[in-house]
Amino acid sequence: MRLYDVDLSSRLLLGTAQYPSPQVLTDAVQASGSEVLTVSLRRETAAGSGAGFWDMLRQTGARILPNTAGCHTVQDAVTTAQMAREIFDTPWIKLEVIGHGDTLQPDVFALVETARILSEDGFQVFPYTTEDLVVAERLVEAGCEVLMPWGAPIGSGQGLRNPDGLRAMRAHFPEVPLIVDAGIGRPSDAAEAMELGMDAVLLNTAVAKAGDPVAMARAMDLAIRAGRAGFEAQPMEPRDMAVPSTPVLGLAELM
Ligand SMILES: CC(=O)[C@@H](O)[C@H](O)COP(=O)(O)O
């Protein structure tokens, strides 16, 4: 999978918040096989963990995808992205501009505006968006080469609330890498996203809040591989009617 100019073999992007301990986090990263970790500049700075935490993430060898979690305005997000670029020395930014407190739904108007500003400033933007095709078009026009539609509200673990919307996105943007971001609860949700033809999955809470985060990280990795393999194998279309799977070529005659 290629995201901007970077080739990756893992299709799992992992969040780094809410783990029970730094050791569990690093063990989970290793178990997940993830090569991309997202980190919230604002949250970690506010929590006071700062440089030590970021150094620990760097030591995993994974690429860092800083994010603008907690930003609600264009200006907030632009400033946070600029700080992230200086600290992590990367043009990558996962752009979150939250518009609604209860659902953490993106403010898609501010998102498009911020994406344009950051792209013109040389950032490679990963926008957290809805499955709205018009918004997605605008984001691509603004310079985004990757789209990150939500699966369900952040942290909800509800799985894919609108698989048809994701399917439509896949059909509409066959060449744009699509990463389902947020709302994944179980490995089966991640596998479903991959079976729909998504290129990758970004998740955090499902692993961090699992009873055994390291085991769940491993399970997510396996599910994403299985889902992708299933997509590539071109599943059959569902049918309305039963069709015998064993052909009957004549009836046995009972004497
Ligand atoms: C870590 C991060 O970037 C989250 O904002 C992301 O959207 C993941 O969401 P979940 O925690 O629901 O997986």
The ligand as an SDF file (V2000), in Angstrom:
LIG
                    3D

 13 12  0  0  0  0  0  0  0  0999 V2000
   -6.3120    8.0860   17.6820 C   0  0  0  0  0  0  0  0  0  0  0  0
   -7.1340    8.8060   16.7390 C   0  0  0  0  0  0  0  0  0  0  0  0
   -6.6900    9.4090   15.8270 O   0  0  0  0  0  0  0  0  0  0  0  0
   -8.5960    8.7560   16.9130 C   0  0  0  0  0  0  0  0  0  0  0  0
   -9.1010   10.0320   16.8610 O   0  0  0  0  0  0  0  0  0  0  0  0
   -9.1010    7.8720   15.8350 C   0  0  0  0  0  0  0  0  0  0  0  0
  -10.0630    8.4840   15.1090 O   0  0  0  0  0  0  0  0  0  0  0  0
   -9.4110    6.5050   16.2950 C   0  0  0  0  0  0  0  0  0  0  0  0
  -10.7160    6.3030   16.7080 O   0  0  0  0  0  0  0  0  0  0  0  0
  -11.0900    5.0120   17.5940 P   0  0  0  0  0  0  0  0  0  0  0  0
  -10.5040    5.2530   18.9250 O   0  0  0  0  0  0  0  0  0  0  0  0
  -12.5920    4.9760   17.5860 O   0  0  0  0  0  0  0  0  0  0  0  0
  -10.4990    3.8180   16.9240 O   0  0  0  0  0  0  0  0  0  0  0  0
  1  2  1  0
  2  3  2  0
  2  4  1  0
  4  5  1  0
  4  6  1  0
  6  7  1  0
  6  8  1  0
  8  9  1  0
  9 10  1  0
 10 11  2  0
 10 12  1  0
 10 13  1  0
M  END
$$$$
